[in-house]
């Protein structure tokens, strides 16, 4: 029996979730189907791909070798399907989008790129500003739709609907004493630290201040910067610590350049929003794009690293399977 694409997809899901249960939920299949496919794959390859640690499955050397190859194979198959579907696509038009900084830099580019593969005749223009200015552009009818992370000013003409949830995390450099911790204790770890913050008007800065509340009195802000990349580089250099979206630090965390800490004692989750004017005329192209973006809401793990082409591609593949 030859190795199947489905076996590789299941192997990837187990590798990313480290559990059969979570992989089955991610792929919308039964646990027994996941276990069977994994056992068949290991049998065909002549050895195990994971080390079992209680309920967790951790990749062994063979599994680590197979994972990038599997992702490349499934990615190529997905590209073939997309390219072939383009031949029959008739959707045309243009979409003007604005996104606040985190979403505009770490999520929307991948979504737009995937959407363009399916609908190559639709022109998509993306502007990136902080939440305050993004809301103004929607209000002024300069754009068709906005994707924002921060609090809105409450203009009556602008309506919003929930998109998916994000979580703010504390970041420190690898040599910071906090890097040895798994969480950031708001009562114990706040004082004495130098903080690097996003600029005024940033949705992230507003969200941090709102959630920290009374604790902001103990936050020693030594720098404010207008872009999360600048903030991250300053933290890497040892200039201080910060609090940013978990969506913005995927690659740095995976490579060990930054340590991500969940905040203990505060709810740091926030609702990301899609905003439009109430009198906006929704075109066929915009309707299709908004439907495409709703793929983010079907993911139980929407706060994990989605600023990764592979993980987003996996979500989109699941979305397509559900629509068939």
C-alpha positions in Angstrom: 0.0 0.0 0.0 1.4 3.5 -0.9 1.5 6.4 1.4 -1.6 8.6 1.0 -2.0 12.3 1.2 -4.5 11.9 4.0 -1.9 10.0 6.1 0.5 12.9 5.7 -2.1 15.4 6.6 -2.9 13.4 9.8 0.8 13.1 10.6 1.2 16.8 10.3 -1.8 17.5 12.5 -0.5 15.1 15.2 2.9 16.7 15.0 1.5 20.2 15.5 -0.9 19.3 18.3 1.1 16.5 20.0 -2.2 14.6 20.7 -4.5 12.3 18.8 -7.5 14.0 20.4 -6.6 17.5 19.3 -5.6 16.3 15.9 -8.9 14.6 15.4 -10.8 17.8 16.3 -8.5 19.9 14.0 -9.3 17.6 11.1 -12.9 16.9 11.9 -12.3 13.1 12.0 -12.6 10.5 14.7 -9.7 9.6 17.1 -9.7 6.1 15.8 -9.3 7.3 12.2 -6.3 9.4 13.3 -4.7 6.5 15.3 -5.3 4.0 12.4 -3.8 6.3 9.8 -0.8 7.1 12.0 -0.2 3.4 12.7 -0.4 2.5 9.0 2.0 5.3 8.1 4.6 4.2 10.7 4.2 0.6 9.5 4.8 1.6 5.9 7.8 3.6 6.8 9.3 0.8 9.0 9.4 2.5 12.3 7.8 5.0 14.8 7.6 8.7 14.1 6.8 9.8 17.6 8.0 9.2 21.2 5.0 8.6 23.6 5.1 10.7 26.8 1.8 10.0 28.6 -1.0 11.4 26.4 1.5 13.5 24.4 3.1 12.4 21.1 6.5 14.1 20.5 8.3 13.9 17.2 11.4 11.7 17.2 14.4 12.0 14.8 12.5 10.2 12.0 9.4 12.3 12.5 11.4 15.5 12.5 12.9 14.5 9.2 9.5 13.6 7.7 7.6 16.7 8.8 9.0 19.3 6.4 8.8 16.8 3.5 5.2 16.2 4.3 4.4 19.9 4.5 6.0 20.4 1.1 4.1 17.5 -0.5 0.7 18.6 0.8 1.5 22.2 0.0 2.3 21.3 -3.6 -1.0 19.3 -4.0 -2.9 22.3 -2.6 -1.2 24.6 -5.1 -2.2 22.3 -8.0 -5.8 22.3 -6.9 -5.8 26.1 -6.6 -4.1 26.7 -10.0 -6.6 24.3 -11.7 -9.6 26.0 -10.0 -8.4 29.4 -11.3 -9.1 28.4 -14.9 -12.9 28.5 -14.2 -13.0 31.6 -12.0 -15.1 34.5 -13.3 -15.2 36.7 -10.2 -13.9 40.2 -10.9 -13.9 43.6 -9.2 -11.8 45.5 -6.6 -11.7 45.6 -2.8 -10.2 48.4 -0.7 -9.1 47.1 2.7 -7.6 48.8 5.8 -6.2 46.8 8.7 -4.7 47.8 12.0 -1.0 47.1 12.3 -0.9 43.5 13.8 -3.5 42.2 11.4 -2.2 44.1 8.4 1.3 42.8 8.8 0.8 39.3 10.1 -2.6 37.9 9.0 -4.2 39.8 6.1 -1.3 39.4 3.6 -1.6 35.6 3.8 -5.3 35.7 3.5 -5.2 38.0 0.5 -2.5 36.0 -1.1 -4.6 32.8 -0.8 -7.7 34.6 -2.0 -5.9 35.9 -5.1 -4.9 32.4 -6.0 -8.6 31.4 -6.1 -9.8 34.7 -7.6 -7.0 36.1 -9.7 -9.2 38.7 -11.4 -10.1 40.5 -8.2 -7.8 43.5 -7.4 -7.2 43.8 -3.6 -5.6 46.9 -2.1 -4.5 46.8 1.5 -3.6 49.8 3.7 -2.1 49.4 7.1 -2.5 51.9 9.9 -3.3 51.9 13.7 -6.8 51.2 14.8 -7.8 54.8 15.3 -6.9 55.8 11.7 -8.3 52.6 10.2 -11.7 53.5 11.7 -11.4 57.0 10.3 -10.8 55.6 6.8 -13.8 53.4 7.0 -15.9 56.3 8.3 -14.7 58.6 5.5 -15.6 55.9 2.9 -12.0 55.7 1.7 -12.1 51.9 2.1 -14.7 49.2 1.8 -13.9 47.2 5.0 -11.5 47.3 8.0 -9.9 44.7 10.2 -8.9 46.0 13.6 -7.7 44.9 17.0 -8.2 47.9 19.3 -11.1 49.7 20.9 -13.3 51.7 18.5 -14.4 55.3 19.2 -18.1 54.5 18.8 -19.0 56.3 15.6 -22.7 55.6 14.9 -22.1 55.2 11.2 -19.5 52.5 11.7 -20.7 49.0 12.6 -18.6 46.0 13.6 -18.9 42.3 13.9 -16.6 39.9 15.7 -13.9 38.1 13.8 -11.7 35.8 16.0 -10.0 36.1 19.3 -6.4 37.1 19.9 -4.3 37.1 23.1 -1.7 39.5 24.3 1.5 38.0 25.8 4.5 39.4 27.5 7.8 39.1 25.6 11.3 39.2 26.9 14.7 38.5 25.4 16.4 35.1 25.8 18.9 36.4 28.4 16.3 38.1 30.5 15.7 36.4 33.9 12.0 36.2 33.0 13.0 33.8 30.2 13.3 31.0 32.7 9.6 31.4 33.6 6.6 29.9 31.9 4.1 32.7 32.9 4.3 36.4 33.8 3.0 36.9 37.3 1.4 40.4 37.2 1.8 40.8 41.0 5.4 39.6 41.2 7.1 40.4 37.9 5.9 43.8 37.0 8.0 46.2 39.2 11.5 47.0 38.3 11.1 46.2 34.6 11.7 48.5 31.7 8.8 48.5 29.2 8.7 49.2 25.5 5.2 50.1 24.3 3.4 50.7 21.0 2.6 54.3 20.1 -0.5 56.2 21.2 -3.4 55.3 18.9 -2.3 51.7 18.5 -4.9 49.1 19.2 -2.4 46.9 21.0 -1.3 49.8 23.3 -4.9 50.6 24.1 -5.7 47.0 24.8 -2.7 46.6 27.2 -3.6 49.7 29.1 -7.2 48.6 29.4 -6.3 45.2 30.7 -3.5 46.2 33.0 -5.7 48.9 34.6 -4.3 49.9 38.0 -1.1 48.0 37.3 -0.2 50.6 34.7 1.0 52.8 37.6 3.9 50.3 38.0 4.8 50.1 34.3 8.0 52.0 33.6 7.8 52.9 29.9 11.2 53.7 28.5 10.3 53.7 24.8 7.3 53.9 22.5 7.5 52.6 18.9 5.2 52.8 16.0 5.6 49.2 14.7 5.6 45.8 16.4 8.8 44.8 14.5 10.7 47.7 16.0 9.3 46.8 19.4 10.5 43.2 19.0 14.0 44.2 17.9 14.3 46.4 20.9 13.3 43.6 23.2 15.7 41.2 21.5 18.5 43.7 22.2 17.7 43.7 25.9 16.3 47.2 26.1 13.3 46.0 28.0 10.2 43.8 27.8 6.9 44.4 26.1 3.3 43.1 25.6 2.2 42.3 22.0 -0.2 40.0 20.2 0.6 36.3 20.1 0.0 36.6 16.3 3.0 38.8 15.8 5.8 36.7 17.4 5.5 33.2 15.8 8.9 33.1 14.1 10.8 34.8 16.9 9.4 32.3 19.5 10.0 29.3 17.3 13.6 30.4 16.8 14.3 31.3 20.4 14.9 35.0 19.8 12.1 36.0 22.1 10.4 34.2 25.1 6.6 34.5 25.2 4.8 34.4 28.6 1.1 34.2 29.2 0.0 36.8 31.8 -1.1 35.1 35.0 -3.9 37.0 36.9 -5.4 38.9 34.0 -7.6 38.0 31.0 -5.5 39.1 28.1 -7.8 37.9 25.3 -9.3 40.4 22.9 -11.9 40.3 20.2 -10.7 41.2 16.7 -13.3 43.0 14.6 -14.4 43.6 11.1 -15.7 47.1 10.6 -17.8 48.7 7.8 -20.0 51.7 7.3 -23.6 50.9 7.7 -24.4 52.3 4.3 -21.6 50.5 2.5 -22.7 48.7 -0.7 -21.3 45.2 -0.5 -20.0 44.0 -3.9 -19.9 40.3 -5.0 -16.1 40.4 -4.7 -16.2 41.8 -1.1 -18.9 39.3 -0.1 -16.7 36.4 -1.3 -13.6 37.9 0.5 -15.5 38.3 3.8 -16.7 34.7 3.5 -13.1 33.6 2.8 -11.9 35.5 5.9 -14.5 33.7 8.1 -12.3 30.7 7.9 -10.5 32.2 11.0 -13.6 31.8 13.1 -13.8 28.0 12.7 -10.4 27.4 14.4 -10.5 26.4 18.0 -6.8 27.4 18.3 -7.2 30.8 16.6 -4.9 32.4 19.1 -1.9 30.2 18.2 0.6 31.2 15.5 -1.4 32.0 12.5 1.2 34.3 11.2 2.6 31.3 9.3 1.7 30.4 5.7 1.6 26.7 6.5 -0.8 26.9 9.4 -3.1 29.3 7.6 -3.0 27.0 4.5 -4.1 24.2 6.8 -7.1 26.2 8.0 -8.1 27.2 4.4 -7.9 23.5 3.3 -10.3 22.5 6.2 -12.6 25.4 5.3 -12.8 24.2 1.6 -13.5 20.6 2.7 -16.4 21.8 4.9 -18.0 23.7 2.0 -18.0 20.7 -0.3 
